[in-house]
Amino acid sequence: MRTEELTESRILLLQELSRNPYLSNKDLIKIAGFKDRTYPTIAKRELTKQGYLAENNFEIDYGKLCKNEIDILYAFIVFDCDDKYLQNILRNIGSYRESFSLVEICFSSYLVSFYSDDNKKIQEILDYLVNKGIVYSYIIYKRHHKCYWRHPVFIKDNGKTASSIPSFDNLLKDREIPDLNFGKYEERLSFMDLRIIDHFQAGNLNCNLKKIQKYEKEHGNLFSYFKLKESLRELIKRGIIEKKPYIFPFPSRECYKFILCLRANTFENTQRIIFNLGEQTRIFEKITYVSSPDNKKKFGFLECVTSPVFFIKLMRNLDVYNEIVEKRVYVIKNYSKSLPTKNIPLEYYDLKTQELHFPFDEFFQDIKRIIEGDKNKRVLDKRQSLKEVLSKKNKKKVFRRHTGV
């Protein structure tokens, strides 16, 4: 379905879901005034098929999940090996979260993320991959904040159609900034709570509690439907999980995704720019903050799903703001075919201590065994080194142009 074929009633349904994702079909009929009682069910099914809606998505507040701190680490990796080979290595880091292949300028690159309770351990693994010549270089960002989700606006309050190209004027205007801090751990979680979190963060079985109950029973966990429902209600009430449907501005196969990492002369200006950018437009955004591993630099981090035209205009218009002292843009290749986000691995959650720790030393040893085994098969020797492809001078020049460093 092409964008212009979105009917007014389907636009209304999408915008109501963006305001309150917990609305039942009965609520949607009442609020939107749909005459056909089956309409919300049929429309949501069609919108999902067409790539406008992915309804069963739940986000976790990692601050409330456990007593110890959990970060999300993003690593921009430039590599010199087979794509599938590197994916296999990265997935052996048991806290692997997701990976985006980036548009290539001169050599292959990924933006990879990990769950982490010990950031230095992940850096040690990446340093090892650099020393082995598998990874050429990497840049790490650390996230210890929630994401602010801003869904696309299709029709403005004044009845006019929203543009997919935002205004770049007044990006520094004062505005209300939402609180993105993680919450605090408060109450103990049970094994049943963890099983619900595990299913809902992955969207398993369409997040249907009856199907989840049946699945758990088949795997030896005898949870009553009433207890599951009560546990889910409490997890949502306490803000440990929150429903966040993906609503795309265009069919997902036609969307263009990039990530903007930006730092202004003050953190207040950074906040203003990333929250003012794209407001009241037909763009999907996830906004958060990241920092350098040593916490000396703090960036705005904006995941943007939009049309290619916006990206072209963005780079030209951001250059006029002298307050911006640093910016990097990562363009996702084949966004609609990107690998899905993996669940936070709750098998490492200690119910007794209510802490989550990852055995990074074990992950490291597994990776060493893979690489040493590969070396014994002489596979590494067959790869063409970057040094053979680029002169040292040109290599630095290309790397700076590619990353903004």
PyMOL commands that set and color helices and strands:
alter all, ss='L'
color gray80, all
select helices_A, chain A and resi 3-5+8-19+25-32+39-50+62-65+83-91+119-131+191-202+204-207+209-218+225-237+252-254+267-276+308-318+335-337+346-348+360-376+380-382+386-389+392-403
alter helices_A, ss='H'
color red, helices_A
select strands_A, chain A and resi 53-54+58-60+71-79+96-101+109-116+135-143+148-150+241-243+246-247+256-264+284-291+298-306+324-331+349-350+355-356
alter strands_A, ss='S'
color yellow, strands_A
deselect
rebuild
show_as cartoon
